[in-house]
Amino acid sequence: MGDPANAEAPSFQDGSWRTVDLPHDWSIEQAPNEKNATGSGGGYFPAGIGWYRKTFSALGSWKGKEVSVEFDGVASNATVYLNGKKLGIHPYEYTSFRFDLTHDLDFSKANILAVRVDDSQQPSSRWYSGSGIYRHVRVVVTEPLHVVPWGVFVSTSEATDTSASVVVRTRLQNDSASADNATLRTTLLSASGQPVAKEQSQVQVGAGSHEEASQTIAVASPALWSPATPTLYRAVTEVIRGGKVVDRVETSFGIRTLSWSVDKGLLLNGRSIKLVGGSVHHDDGPLGAAAFDRAEERKVELLKAAGFNAVRTAHNPPSPAFLDACDRLGLLVLDEPFDVWTKSKVKYDYARFFNDWWQQDIDSMVLRDRNHPSIIVWGIGNEIPEAWTPKGGPLAKQLADRVRALDTTRPLTEAFPGATYTPSTDAVMSHLDIAGYNYNLKQNQAKDHERVPSRIMMTTESLPSAAFDNWKLAHEHSYILGEFVWTAMDYLGESGIGSWSYATPEQAGQVAQVSSMMNQMMANMGADGKDPFEAMAKQQNAAPNPMMKLMFPGFPWHAADSGDIDLTGFRKPQSYYRDILWNGGDKVFATVRLPEPEGKKIVAIGWSVYPTLPSWTWPGREGKEMQVEVYANTEKVRLYLNDKLVGEMPTGTEQQRKALFTVAYAPGTLKAVGVNGDREVTTDVLHTTGDPVKIRLTPDRKVLQADGEDLSFITVEAVDAHGLMQPNAAAEVNFTISGPGTIIAVGNGDGTSTESYQGDQRALFHGRALVVVRTSRTAGFIRLKVTAPSMASAEINLHTEPAKPGMELR
């Protein structure tokens, strides 16, 4: 980090700079610190100014062609230079952009591409944004006659199990001095790479202009894309001039139809589907904002395994790698661009740039992402202050019109907390297809439906504790499409909003009153027609309130702790409950409430739930009462302690699929059994574990690509003599690595830890930790050794194979 003078100049001496491989986030390299200006919203991580310089040679084959550099994302305020010449700026960290290099390349000597990243004005976000070139960068080389960037749009006009009509729109650009006639050939390939259909058109493109061609291609017996069957096709677009292919673009797509209505809800391929979704920020926990392809893929795998079928990219376009994984693995996406429009929520947020940049950033999102079959909804904003004022309607129309000018195949939404029934909010919603409700659906939906019966609704944010209410509403009403909980995964920043704490009984009562008032505010904020965020900002700047400190604790919290899945990818009990509600099946899950110390009460409100652990290891609690929560999708559950029946309780919808047992703690085995009729159909067992005696290592993958970017996520557990994880183990573990790989991150899911996420050690949290290994570009064997005091060490070998040739999709 730093801002040396003239760092863009070719003559600048950068020999003392360190070498980094992209993607790169410098904020995550340091530990959170209360003094950092990013504050609670940014997780107390550092920001600042940094420079990147890349030396490269222009290939002789590039002469006479057009050369550009494309960035998937830079956080933030990027200024790009080539050989000392300023090419331009790009303020927004979440949208992709490119600059033309053609006329400034030097073919006689080395070229210097320099990027200045200015993230110094803080706070700039309500969550952790990271700092640096944190997504991929690529060079794109084309002939003067070529397909424009993101110039192929593939959609499905009609589809059944027997036939489909695929519409391919291709925009050609001719940068030569004379008009050109070209043949445009589009070949559709199946998932196995076999041609299934082809179309050819003649296109004339004037000098210095562009032209769009539309082709409708019939596909017999298509494999329809859905979360259950995420089959992908490829469209190969070839531009042919004089019998020679001068440009070739491959576009991944899926064949599927989408429709939405009040009466039928959301239909995917003509079949009703309810959204079991979660909001997710862009960071990957211990990796910070660095968007490694494997980390983005793993995130999708974790969401699918937890029972989600949809994700909301809160509150910005995600990395292309994340959307590619959603396509491949079958996760529906609400892709949304902004947390603010013209009015700020924090001092240096995107509102500074909105008026000058909104259209370019909308274009970047829609044009880049519109071929992803996983994307089923476009957002235009989250909790926008203008929505409750007369300015909201015109601004919403402006954004909605621009999205629809680029894509009419998907519905539009915006996320509204508070009053959804004012003239101003009605004006905004009139430009949407679906109204997004944040924390206010239960309170507002009935009167809103009666007043505006044509309104389609969905929960774009909900509290984890409201899981049953939102499930019930969605399943009772066709016009409510489903839910996106806040949040599916823990994230850095918004420090401690999902945490719980100990308080006196008096404080707990006061907090409950504050919580009730907060819930009312969430349902009715903005009802007076004023910007509710201004009043909230004044409250935050007022003298500290002890009750608010219990709800929003701040440092040393640096993570939100509100997710169904923790920072390292482990599911919390609330995740199993949500999966049981939404997805059914013969499932049961047992977890134990943390006991309250004498004279103390546990405060868990807002984005938190009462803390539990799926553990039956509570030394010192022998003979004392423990409360056991059991979640089940069966008619009733039975609870056994050491094979003796403790009791039987119903777990129907009347009980919200829950049962609460009081059990005197005794070491041994606690078994929850789901029962239908008199038949025991499913079981979950908790065991008392002994002292930790050794370390166990479990990698998510042992064979990796030696491409410099592949990752293995390795779970570290302290286990007893019987191989059972010891949930109370908190020892510091140390890592040693050898071979062609590095430790890129460590973590443990503890949002209060001030340990760095980079290093060679980490304390266990609830008996676990995570270490992430990154490959180099050399094939071979990587050996990781883990040691801890008073425990047997463990080793694991990872094999890295020569990287397979990649293929960049444009």
N, C-alpha and C positions, 0 to 999 in steps of 0.2 A: 504494500500500500504506500501511496505517496503521490505527489504531483510535481515531478521535476520539470523545469522549464525546457521547452523545445524537444520534448520526448517524441514528438511526431517526426522530427527531422531525420533523414537517412544518416546523417553524420553523428547522431547522438550515440554515445558509448553506453551500451547496455550489458557489457560483459559481467558486471557485478549482479545483474538481475538473476533471480532464480528461474529455472525452467519448470513450467507447469503443463500438464496435459489437460485438455478440455474434455468434458465440462468441468468448470471450476467455480467454486464459491469461497471467497476469502473470509466471509463473516463467520462461517462454521469452524474455521481453523482456530478460533480463540474461544475461551470459555465465556459464558454470560457474566456481565458485571453490572451492578446496580447503577454505576455512573454513566454507562453508555446512553447516548442520546436517543437511541431507538425506543427506549422505555419499555413499559409493560407490554404494549402492543407488539413490538418487535422482538420480544423475548430477551431484552437487555443485551443483545449481541452487538458487536461493533459494526460500523459502517465507514464511509470515507470516500476517498478518491484512489483509483488504481489505474495503471496503464498495462496494456498488453502490446507486444511487438512480435511480428512474425516475418522472418526473412524467407523469401522464396524466389525461384527463378521462373520466368515466363517461358513456357515450352514453345518451341518453334512451330508446333502444330496449331498453336493458338492464333497465329498471324492470319489476318483477314477474317477472324471470327469475333464474336461478341463474348466478353468475359465479365462475369459479375460475381460478387461475393454475397452469400445469403446467410443471415443469422437467424437461428430459431428463437433466440431471446437473450437479452443482455440487461442486467439489473445494476443500475438503471442510468438514464441520461447518457446514452452512448454517443460519442463523437468519433467518426471513422476517418482515417487519413490513409492515402497511398502516396508514398514517396514525398511526404511532407505536404501534400495538397489535401485540403479538407474536402471530403466527399459529401458529408452531411451529418445530420444528427438524428437520433431516434430516442425520444424520452421514455416511452412506455416499456416496462421490463417484460411484459407478457406476450407481446405480438411479434411475429416474424417480420423481417425486413431485409432489403437487399440494396446494394449500390453497384453501379456500373463501373468496371475497372478498365474497360476497353481502351480508352484514349489516353490513359495515364500509365499504362504498363511500359516498362523499359525492357526490351529484349536483349540489350547489350550487357546488362549487369544485374545484380540482385535487386529485388524489389522489397520495400518495407511496408507492410500493412500494420498500422498502429491504431489502437482503440483506447480512447480515454473513457473511463467509467466513473461517473460522479454520483455517488450515493450519499453525499456528505450532509445534505440538508435533511434533518430529522426532527420529529418523526414524519415519515413519509407514507406509512401504511398502518393498518390496524392489526396486521399479523406479520410474521417473519417473511421478508422478501428475499433475503440473501443479497450478495454483492458479487458482480463479475460476469464473465461470459459463461453462464451456467447451463446453456444448452448448446446444441451442435452448431458448427459453422461449416459451410461447404463452398467450393468454387464451382460455378456452372458455366459451361462453354457451349455456345450455339453458333449456327450459321446466321447470316443476316435475315434469312427467311426461317422463322421458327415458331413454335407454339409459345405463347406468352406465359410468363410465370403463373402457375396455378390456373392455366388457361383451358384445362379439360374439366368438364362437369358431366358426371355420369349419374343419371337418375332413372327410376323405374316408373313408367306411367301406368302400367297394368301388370299384374302378376297373379298367376294361380299355380297349382301344382303341375299343370300341363303345359303352360306357355307364359312367356313374359315379353313385354315390350320395353327395351332399354333405350333410353334417349341419351345420346352422346353429343354434347355441344363443345366445339373446339374453336378457340380464338387464335388466329394466326397473325403474326406481326412480320411486316416486310420493311427492314431498315436499309434496303439498298436504294439506289438512285433511279431504279426503273421498276415498272409494274412486273409482276411475276404470276405465271400460271402454275398451279401446283395440284398434285393429286393427293388427296387426304384419304389414307387407308386406315381403318380401325378394325382390329381383330380382337374378339373377346376370347379369353382363355379360361378354362375351368380351373379349379383348385389344383388339379394334377398337371396343369400346363397344356392341356389339349385344346386346340381351337374348337369353339362351339358355334361361332357365327362371325361374319365379316361384312363390312360395308365399305364402299369406295365412292368418293365424290371429287368433282373438279371444282377448284376454288381459285378465283383471281383476286390478287391482293395488290392494291395500288402502292406506288413508291411512298415509303415513309408512313404507311397507314396500316390498319389492321382490319380483319374481316372474321366474322364468326360463321361457322358452318354447323348445321344440326343434322344428325343422322339418327334414324330410328331403326333399331336392330332387333329382330325377333330371336328369342331363345326358346328352344323346345325343352320341356321337362326340366325347368330350372330348379336348382337347390336353393330354397328361400332362406335368407339370413334371418336369424333370431337368436336370442340369448341361449337357447337350447341347442341350436344348430347354426353356429356362426361361420357358415361357408362363404368363402371369398372368391371372387373372380378377379381377373385382371383385364383391363382394356389397354391394348398396345396401339398407340397412335403413331403413325408414320407420315411424315411430310415428304413427298417424292417430287423431285424436279429434274427433268431431263433423264428420267429413268434411274436416278440415284436418290437414296434416302438421305435427306439433309437434316432431319431431326426425328428423334424417336423418344416418346414419352410413355412410361408405364404407369397406369393408375389402378390402384387396388380399389375394389368396390364390392358391394353386396346387392343382391336382388331382393328387394322387399318393398312392401307398400305400407303406408301409414295414413290413418284417418282419425279424426277426433270429433266428438259431438257430445251434447248434454245427455242424450238418451242412451248412447252406446259406450260412452267413455272413450278410452284410447284403444284403437284397433291396430295391431301389428299383423300384417298378412291376413287381414280380415278376422283375426281372433282377438278377443278381449284380453287385455293385460293390465295388471295393477303394478304401479311402480313401488318397489321395495328399495328405496334409495337412501343414499347418504351424501352429505356435502363433504368435499375433500379439498383442502388447500394443496398448493403445489409442492411443498417441501416433502422430502423423504426421510424425516426424522434425523437420525444421526448423520446422514449425508448432507443435511442442509438442503439448499435449493438445487444442487448439482443434479441434472436430469440424466442420469445414466439409463440407457435403454433397459438394462436388466432390472434396475430398481423400479422403473415405471411399470414394467411387466409384472414384477412381484407384487406391486401395489394392487394391480387388477386381480391377480390370483388370490390375494388375501381377501379382497372384497367379495369375490365370487364364493370363496370357501366359507365366508361368514353368512352367506344367504342373501346377499344383495344382488339385485338384478339391474340396478341403475346407480349412477353417480352424478352429482352436480359439481361442476368445476368452479368452486367458490374462491374468489369472485373474479375470475380471469380465464382467458384461454390457456389450456394446459400445453405441455410439450407434445409435438407430433408423435413421439415415441409412446406416450401414454394413450393417445387415441388409437394408434396402431394396435396396441395390446388390447384395448377394448373391442376393436374389430375382430381380432383373432380369437379372443376368449369369450366374447359374447356378453358385454356389459353395456347397457344403454346409457346415454350421456345427455345431460343438459349442459350445453356449452354456453357460458355467459361471459361478457366482456368487462363490465365495470362495477366498482363499488361506489363510485361517485360520478356525477355529471359536472355541473358548474359550481356546486356548493361543496366545500370541504367538510370532511369529518375529522381529519388531523391536518396540521398546518401545511405540510408540504406534499399532500397527496395529488392524485391525478387531476383534480379540479383545475390546477394551474395550466394544464395542457388541453383540457377537453375541447374548448372552442376551436382550436387550431388543428387538433389531431383526431377528433372522434371518428370522422369518416375514414381516414386512412387506417385507423385501428379496427373499425368494424369491417372494412374491406379485407384486411389481413386475416381476421378471424374467419369470416364466412368463405372467402375464396380459398384459403388454405385448407379448411376443414370440411367443406361441404360434400366431399366424396366419401366421408366415413359413414358407413351404414349404422354404426353405433349411435351417432348423434340423431336424436329424435326431437329435440326442442332447442331453439335458440333463445337465450336470455338477452335482455337489453340493459339490465341493471339490478342491483341489490340494495334494498332499503334506501332508495334515493330521496334525499331531503326535499327536492322540488315536487315530489309526487303529491304532497298535501297542499301545494300552492298552485295558483293559476298558471305558473310557468311549466308545470309538469306535463300537461296535455300536449302542447306544441312540441316540447322536446321529445316526448315519447313518440309522437307521429314522425318526427324527423328521423329518429333512429329506426323505427319500425319500417318506414318507407324504404330506407336504405338497405336493410336486411332483405326485404322482399324484392327489391330490385335485383338482388344477387341470387336469391333462392326462395321459391314459393312452395317448396315441397315439405316444409316443416312448420309447426306452429311456433308462435312467439309467446314469451312470458316475461314477467318482471316480478321480483319478490317484494312483498309489502308486509311489514309489521304494522301494528296499530290499526287505526280506523280505515276500513276498506269500503266505507259507505258514504264518503263525502263527495260533493260535486267535483272536487279536484281529482280524487282517486278514481272516481267513475270516468272522468275524462281521459285519464291515463289508460285505464283498463279497456276503454273503447277501441284502442289501437292494438290490443293484444288478442291472442286466441285463447290463452289460458291465464287465469289470475293465480299468482303465487302468493301463498299465505305463510307468513313467518310468525309462529307462536300464537296465532289468533284464529285458527280455523274453527275450533270447537265453539268459541264465543260468538263468532261472526257469520258462520256459513249459513245457518238457517235463515236469518233475516236477509242476508245478501241474496240467497237463492229465491226467496219470496219476492224481493224487490226487483232483481234482475235474473229472471229464470233462464236466460240464455247464457249465463256465465258458467264456464267450465273452471274448476278449481283444482289445485293440488297444494300440498304442504311443501313449501320450499325450504323451510327450516322448522324444526320441532325440538322440544326438550327431550332428552332421553327418557325422563320419567313419564312422558305422555305417550309412550309407545302403544298402549292398549287403546286409548281414546282415538288416536289417529288411525289405527288399524280398523277399528269399529266403524268410524265415519266413512272411510274409503270403501269398505265392503258393503255398507248399507246404501250408498248413493252412487249411481253411475256417473254423475257429474263431478265426482271427486276422484282424481286419477291415481292418487297414492301419496307417498311421503318421502321426503329427503330429511333424515334426521341431522341435527347438528350435534356431533359430527360422526361420520363413519369411522374416521381415523383420527387419533391424536395428532397434533401439529405444534410447531414452534410458534411462540407468540401468544397474544391474548392470555397472558400469564395467569394460570390458576383459575380460570372461569369455571372449570368443571371440578374444582377441588372440593374437599370437605374439610371440616375442622372441628376441634373440641371447643366447647363453650360452657359457661355456667347455665343452669336451667333458666335463669332470668334472661341472659343474653339469647338463648335459644328461642324463647318466647318472643322476644323483640324482633329477632331475625325472621321468624315466621310471619310476623305482621308486615315487615318490610317486603318479604317475598310475595305476600298476597297483594300488596300494593303494586309491586313490580309486574305481576301477572296481569292486573287490571290495566296498567299502563301499556303493556305490550299489545293489549287488545284494542286500546282506544287512543293511543298516542296520535297526535295530528288531527284529532276530531275538531279542534278549534280553527283549523285551516292554517296553522302556523308550522314552521319547520321545527319538528320535535327534537332534532339533534342539537339545536342551539341551546335549548334548556338542559339537555343532558350534559353538554360541554360545560355549562356553568356549574352544574352539580359536581362534576369531576374536578373543577378548579377551585371549589370551595374547600373550607377547612376539612381535614380528614375526619370521617365518621367511623367510630369503632365498629358499628354494625356493617357498614359497607366493606370494612377491612376483612371481616369474616367471609364475606361473599366474593370479594375481589382482592385476594391477599397480596398480589405483587411479589416482589423479590423475596426469597430465592426462587420462587416459581418462575420458570422461563418457557413453559409449555402449557397448553390449555387444559389438558387432562379431561376433555369432554368426550373423547371418542369411544366407540364400541371396540376399537382395536387400539392397542397402545403404541407408543412411539417406535417400538422395535418389532411390531407385527403380531403380538400375542393378543388373543381375544379375551375381553373382559366378560364377566358374567352377564352383563346387560346385552351383549351380542348374542348369547345363546337364547336369551328370552325373546329378543326381537325375531330371531330366526324361527323359533317355535310358533310365535304369533302369525307371522306372514306366510311361512312355507309349510307349516303342518308336519305331517309324518309322525310316526311313533317315536317321540323324543322326550327325554327327561334330563334335567340338569339340576344338580344340587350345589348350593353354595352357602357359606356361613357368614352371618353378620358379625362385623367387628364388635366386640363388647365395649361398653361404655365404662370408663374408669369411674370410681366412686366420686360423686359430686360434679360429674361432667356429663354433657349431652353432646351427641354428634350432630353437627349442623351440615345438612346436605340439601341444598336448594339450587334453584336456577338450573344450570347445565350439568349439575352433578346428580348422582343417585346415591342412596345409602350404601356405604362401602361394604363389600363382602369379599371373601376369598374362598375359592373352591378347595378348602383345606380342612383336614381333621387332625391338625397338629397344633395344639394349644397348651403347651407346657405351663403349669402353674394354675390352670383353670379346672383341674380335676374336681368333680362334684358340683361345680358351678353351672348355672343355667346358660345355655347358648341357644341362639335363635338360628334355625336352619331354614333357608328359603329354597323351595323346590319349584321349578318351572316345568310344566308338562303339557303335552298335547294329547293327553289321555283323559278318560273320564274321572280318574282319581289317582292318587299316589299313596304308596305305603312307604314308611320310613323304618328301617331296621338299624339298630345299633348292636354290633357284635352278634348278628343273626337273631336278635330279639325284636319283636315288633314294637315300635314306639307308638305308632298310630297310623290311621288312614284318614285322608282328607280329599274332598272333591277338588278337581282342577278344571272345571268347565269354564265357559265364557262368563258365567256369573261370578266366578272367583278370579277372573282375568288371567286364567291359566297359571295361577300361583297358589302355593300353600305355604304357610308359615308354622313350623313346629318349634316347640320349646323342648330342649334336650339337656339333661345334666351331662356335662362332658366326662367321658371316660375314653382313654386311648383304645384304639382298635380299628374297626371298620364301620363306616357309616354308609348305608346303602339306600338309595331312593329307587323305587320300582314303580313304573307306570302301569296302570291297570285299566283294562276295558272289560266291563262285565266283571267276571271273576278271574279273568286271564291276565297274568303278568306278561307284558309285551315288551318292555324295555327297561334298562337298568343303568344307573350311574353310581359309581362307588368312589368314596373318599377313604384314604388310608392314613393312619398315623405313621409318620416316618421317623426313623432314628437319626442319629447324628450324621452329618455329611462326612463321607469317607473318601470320596473321589469326585473327579470332574468328568462329565460326559459331554461330548461334542457331537452335534448333529448338523451337518451342512444341508442346505437346501439343494445344492448341486455339487457333485465331485468332479465332473468333467466339464472344463471350461474352454473358451476360445482365447487364444493368445493374441488378442487384438488390442490390448492396452486399455480396454473398457469393460470387459466382462467381470462379473462379480459373483462371489459365493457368500451367502448370508449364513453364518454358523452360529447355532444356538449353543450357549454355554450353560450347563446346569450342575448344581451341586446335588449329588445323590447319595442315598444311604447304602448300607450293605446289601439291600435287596433291590437296588436299582431304582428306588422311588425318589423323586425329586424332593429335596428338603426346602419347603417354602419359606422358612425363617432364616435361611443362610444369607449372610450379608458380607461375606469375606471379599477382600480385594483379590482379583485374579490378574495374573500377568501373562502377556502374550509374547512369544518369540516366533519370528517367521524367517524361513530361509527358502531359497529358490527364486524363480522368476515371478515374484508377486509382492505386493505390499499390503499392509493393513491400512485401509482407507477410512475406516470409521469404527468406533466402539460405542456401545450404549447399553442401557438397562431398563428403560421405561420410566425412570424416576424423574418427574418433571420439576423436582426441587434440587436435583444434584447440580453442583457447580463444577463438576469435573468436565474437562474438555471432551468433545466427541472425537478428537483425534489423539492418538497416543498408543501406548502399549500396555495399558492397565485400565481396569474398571471394577467398581464394586458391584457385587451381585445385588439384585433387588428382587425380593420374593423368590430367591433361589436361582435367578436367571440373569444372564447378560447376553449381549449379541456382539459379534465381531464380524466385520465385513472385509473380505479380501478381494483385492483388485489384481487382475492379471497384468503382465507386461506384454511386450510384443515378441517375446521369446518363448517357445514351447518348452515344456519340461514338467518337473514335479515341484509343487510347492508344499512345504511342510510347516504346519502350525503346531506349536506346543503351548499348552496352557497350564500354569501352575497356580496354586493357592495354598495358604498356610494350613497345615494339619490335614491336607487331603492329597490323595494320589493324583499325580499329574495326568494329562491326557495329550495325545498327539493325533493328528489327522493329516492325510496326504491328499492333495488335490492334483489332478492331471490336467495340464493345459495343452490343447492340440493346436497345430498351425491354423491360423484364422482362415475361415472360408471366404472366398471372394464375395464382397458385398455388392448390393445393387441399390442405388439411390433412387427412390421414387420421387418424381417431381409433381 
